[in-house]
Amino acid sequence: MTNGSIPARFQTNSQRYGNDKTIEQVFENEHHPREQELEDALAETGLLTEKEAYAFVYGRFGSLPLRYLDEMSSMLEKQGFESSDEFTTVKERAESKIADAIWVYELIDAFRFPDFPEQCAKCSNSLGGMWVESEEGSGPICRECADIDHDPLHQPW
């Protein structure tokens, strides 16, 4: 195949699961996206609250240096945070939610496109894309170790 690997041609993407937006629609200039655009887009997903989206964007990527949070308490209050500790807690909760979302994405792709085993669990020979799962549960085994007849004319039926 010259068009790339199967996983590359059939990547999991948000459109497959009902999200109708594209990156081009979210960021006015995708080469220089703005913090506010990311914040708004994250909150629109429903995965993060507006507060979590704000804390994640500005606490992780943005212009809000975490070492100066205490000095910026009035700005945080305007955004609905009672303290710098609350901001940090909300940011960490948002990071955890995003990590879970990434994990879901990875699980879906791993299920759809599992890695093929490279060698036989018994003899370590290359499997070449063909294997049998061992009855003992020790992993994939080659046709020789599985004692499968290679002769296409010799069929058991």
N, C-alpha and C positions, 0 to 999 in steps of 0.2 A: 504494500500500500504506500503510495507516495503522498497521500494527503494527511500524514501525521498519524499518531496512534489513535486507537479507538477512544480512550478517555479524553484526549485532546479534542477530538471531533465532537464528542457528546458530553461536554462539561456540564455539570450541574450549574444552573444559573437561576436567578430569581424569576425570570420570565416563565420558566418551566413550571413554577409552582404558584403562579397567579399574580406576581408583582408586575405591573405594566410599565413601570418607570425604567429609564435607562440612565446611565451615568451622565450622559450628555444633557438629559433633562434636569438633573439635580444640580450640577455645577455649571454656572454660567460660562466659566472658563476652566475647562477640565485640566489645563496645564498649570493653573494657579487658582485652585479652589479656595473659597473663603471659609473661615471657621463657622460663621453663621449658617452657611449653606449645609455644612455637615451636621451641625447641631439640629437644624430644622428637619433634615432628612432622617436622622436617627430617631427623633421624636415621632415622626410620621409613621415609622414602622410599627409602633405600638409595643415594641420590645422594651424600649426605655421610656421613662417618664420625661417630661420636659426638663425637670431638674437634673435627672441622671444624664440626659444628653448634654446639657450645659456643663456639668461637672466633668464628664468624660472628655469632651472636646477641649475645654479650656484648661483642665487640669493635666491632660495627657499630651496634647499637641499644641495648645494655644498659647496665647500671650500672657497667661496668668501664671507667673512663677510660683510654684508651691512654697518655696522658702519665704515668701513675703505674704502668705495668706493672712497672718494676724494683722499686718498693717493694712490690708485691703478689706477689713471687715465691713466697712460701710458699703462697698461695692457688692460684697456677697449678700448683705442684707437686702439690697435692692433686687437680687435674684431669688430671694426667699430662703436663704440659708441663715440659721441662727448663729452659727459660729464656723470657724475654719475647720474644727473637728467634724462638724456635720458635713461640710463640703467634702472633706477627705473620705468620710464614710460613704457618702453617696457616690463619689467617683469610684471607689473600690467596688461597690455593688454594681455599678454600670459595667466596669471591667469584667466582673464575674459573669454577668449576663451576656456580654459580647463573647467572652471565651466559650460559654455554653453554646451560643449560636454558631460559632465557628466549628465547634465539635460536632454539632448536628450536621453541618455541611460536609465535614470530613467523613462522618459515618455513612451518609448517603452515598458519597462517591466510593468509599471503600466497599460498600455492599454491591454497588452497581459494577465496579471494576476492580475486583479483588486482584492482588498481586499473584501472578502465576508462580508456582514453585519452580526453582531452577534445577534442583537435583533430587535424586531418589533418596528417601530416608534410610534405605537399607544398604545400597551399594554406592551411593554418591555419584552415580552416572548422571549426565545431563538428561533431563526429561524431554527436551525439545517440544514442549507444549502439549505432550500427551502423558497422562498418568492415571493411576488408579488410587483411590484412597484405601489405605491399609485397613484390614478388619480390626487390627489391634489398636488402631487410633494413633499409630506412631508417625503418621504423616503420609504424604504422597509417595507412591512407589512406581517404579518403571514397569513396563509391560513384561520384561524378563523376570523380575522379582515377583510379579503377580502371576507368572506362569500363564500368560495370555498368548495364544497361537498367533503368529504374524502372517500366516498364509491366508490371503483373502479367499482362496478357493476352498480352503478347509473350514467350513462353517459347522457349528455344532447342531444346527437344525436340519 
